[in-house]
Amino acid sequence: MSWDIVLFNSKQKIQSVAALDENQLEPTDFNGILEKSFDQLKKDGNHREIIGTDFTIDFFADNEHSSNFMLSLYGENAIYALIELSKKYNWQIYDSGIDGMVDLENPENNGFNNHRKYVEQILKNK
């Protein structure tokens, strides 16, 4: 099972998605940057899978530039790889696992632990 994050490219420091100023968002070629930034990439139609050390990242490619981009993460190392990329490109990350923005300078508060607990609960109930 995965957990989801959303990358944002915004001039605004986003404190919460609810307070997002859409006029501050900047269209970006997330697909192109992601595909060029990782060595191992599987393509199947418009589905992409980035394969890293102890993680994978899934997304669907689109030829359009967008101001936000959703990814599914498998493994905690995925968030750290995306944090480094976000620092490089000045992106911001919304993490569904914590229902909030990731502090790129203090990334230990991320959704992986909540995701892991959720998966454990599902497996216990089977």
C-alpha positions as CSV (number, residue, x, y, z in Angstrom):
1,M,0.0,0.0,0.0
2,S,1.1,3.5,-0.6
3,W,0.5,6.9,0.8
4,D,0.1,10.0,-1.3
5,I,1.8,13.4,-1.5
6,V,1.2,16.4,-3.7
7,L,4.1,18.6,-5.0
8,F,3.4,22.3,-5.3
9,N,5.3,25.0,-7.1
10,S,4.2,28.2,-5.5
11,K,5.6,31.7,-4.9
12,Q,3.7,31.5,-1.6
13,K,5.0,29.7,1.5
14,I,2.0,27.3,1.8
15,Q,1.0,26.8,5.5
16,S,-2.1,24.8,4.7
17,V,-3.8,23.6,1.5
18,A,-7.0,25.3,2.7
19,A,-5.2,28.7,2.7
20,L,-3.6,28.2,-0.7
21,D,-3.6,31.3,-3.0
22,E,-4.0,29.8,-6.5
23,N,-2.7,33.0,-8.0
24,Q,0.7,32.2,-6.5
25,L,1.0,28.8,-8.2
26,E,3.4,28.4,-11.1
27,P,3.0,25.8,-13.9
28,T,5.8,23.3,-13.9
29,D,6.9,20.3,-15.9
30,F,6.9,17.9,-12.9
31,N,6.9,14.9,-15.3
32,G,10.0,15.9,-17.1
33,I,11.9,16.8,-14.0
34,L,11.0,13.6,-12.2
35,E,11.9,11.5,-15.2
36,K,15.3,13.1,-15.6
37,S,16.1,13.1,-11.9
38,F,16.0,9.4,-11.2
39,D,18.1,6.6,-12.8
40,Q,15.6,3.8,-12.7
41,L,12.3,4.6,-14.3
42,K,9.6,2.1,-15.6
43,K,7.2,3.4,-18.2
44,D,3.9,1.7,-19.1
45,G,1.7,4.0,-21.2
46,N,1.3,7.1,-19.1
47,H,2.1,5.3,-15.8
48,R,5.6,5.9,-14.4
49,E,7.3,4.0,-11.6
50,I,10.5,5.4,-10.1
51,I,12.6,2.7,-8.5
52,G,15.1,3.7,-5.8
53,T,16.9,2.2,-2.8
54,D,14.1,0.7,-0.6
55,F,11.4,2.8,-2.3
56,T,9.2,3.3,-5.3
57,I,7.2,6.3,-6.5
58,D,4.2,6.0,-8.8
59,F,2.6,8.7,-10.9
60,F,0.8,9.3,-14.1
61,A,2.6,11.4,-16.7
62,D,0.8,14.2,-18.5
63,N,2.1,16.5,-21.2
64,E,0.6,19.5,-19.6
65,H,2.5,21.7,-17.1
66,S,0.7,22.0,-13.8
67,S,1.2,23.8,-10.5
68,N,0.7,20.7,-8.4
69,F,1.4,17.0,-8.9
70,M,0.2,13.9,-7.0
71,L,2.5,11.0,-6.4
72,S,2.1,7.6,-4.5
73,L,5.0,6.6,-2.3
74,Y,6.1,3.2,-1.2
75,G,8.8,3.1,1.5
76,E,10.0,6.0,3.7
77,N,13.0,6.7,1.6
78,A,10.7,8.0,-1.2
79,I,9.8,11.1,0.8
80,Y,13.4,11.9,1.5
81,A,14.3,11.6,-2.2
82,L,11.4,14.0,-3.1
83,I,12.5,16.4,-0.3
84,E,15.9,16.7,-1.9
85,L,14.4,17.3,-5.3
86,S,11.9,19.8,-3.8
87,K,14.8,21.8,-2.2
88,K,16.5,21.9,-5.5
89,Y,13.5,23.2,-7.4
90,N,11.9,25.2,-4.6
91,W,8.8,23.0,-4.5
92,Q,6.6,22.4,-1.4
93,I,5.1,19.0,-0.4
94,Y,1.7,18.3,1.0
95,D,1.7,14.9,2.8
96,S,-1.7,13.1,3.1
97,G,-0.3,10.9,5.9
98,I,0.0,13.9,8.2
99,D,-2.7,16.1,6.4
100,G,-0.2,18.9,6.2
101,M,2.8,20.4,4.6
102,V,6.2,18.8,5.1
103,D,8.9,20.9,6.7
104,L,11.7,20.3,4.2
105,E,14.3,21.3,6.8
106,N,12.9,18.9,9.4
107,P,11.4,16.1,7.4
108,E,11.2,13.5,10.2
109,N,7.5,14.6,10.6
110,N,6.1,12.9,7.6
111,G,3.3,10.5,6.8
112,F,5.2,7.2,6.7
113,N,4.6,6.3,10.3
114,N,0.9,7.0,10.1
115,H,0.8,5.0,6.8
116,R,2.7,2.1,8.4
117,K,0.2,2.1,11.4
118,Y,-2.7,2.1,9.0
119,V,-1.3,-0.9,7.1
120,E,-0.7,-2.8,10.3
121,Q,-4.2,-2.2,11.4
122,I,-5.6,-3.5,8.1
123,L,-3.5,-6.6,8.3
124,K,-4.6,-7.3,11.9
125,N,-8.3,-7.1,10.9
126,K,-7.9,-9.7,8.1
